Each structure stands twice: as C-alpha cells, then as structure tokens.
C-alpha cells in the first residue's frame, strides 16, 4: 500500500511534534525544516486538530503540540486524520468483492496486504515510530 503525500506529511508533522516533546512548534518551523509550504501544512494540521491529535495556541509563544502523549497516538489515527483510510475495509472486516468474478485472486491479495498494513498501523504508536527512525 502506498502512502499519499498528505499521509506522509501528516505523519511527519506528528513525528516532528513528538520529537520536540511539548515544545510548541510553528508551521513555519516545520515547513522550513522539511521544505513544505506553510499553506499545505495549514491544510494538513486542520485534520490533525479535528482528530484531537494536535492542539494549538495562538499569539506569542504559540504554535502546535501533540494533544496527548505520543504513546497514545497510533499511526492509523494519523492516517485517518489525513482522511485517507475511510474507503479501506478495517482488518478482519471482510473482503472486497471483485466485480468480474466471485473468487478474484488479485482482489484477495490486495485485501490481505491492506489488512496487514492497517493492523501494523493500529499497533504502532507515534513514539515507537520516532524511536525506530
């Protein structure tokens, strides 16, 4: 399964905030470090805020921090905040049906790969991810 740019950058934002442990970062700081436009980061941060992964403070000393410990944030939660896993069947919840034949091998293989990927993302927390890096 291939991650979209939106998913990659959402994970990057969360990982960057986790690595700075409660130190507020601005989107300008994150953008400069990784060569990403401020406008695009603003779009992504909205999803992370809506999912209660990130919180913000405006004004002097403002910026973004994780809303909860990195040990409590899974990679799947970040992907869901990016809005990309809504069309994926959760692991163990069934197999997509191939419109061409009932027992379609490629569809089954694709579903097994998606299930494995999603199970991995459900079980890996943000702190584990940044420790592996």
Secondary structure, 3 states (H helix, E strand, C coil): CCCCHHHHHHHHHHHHHHHCCCCCECHHHHHHHHCCCHHHHHHHHHHHHHCCCEEEECCCCCEEEECCCHHHCEHHHHHHHCCCCCCCCCCCCCCCCCCCCCCCHHHHHHHHHHHHHHHHHHHCEHHHHHHHC
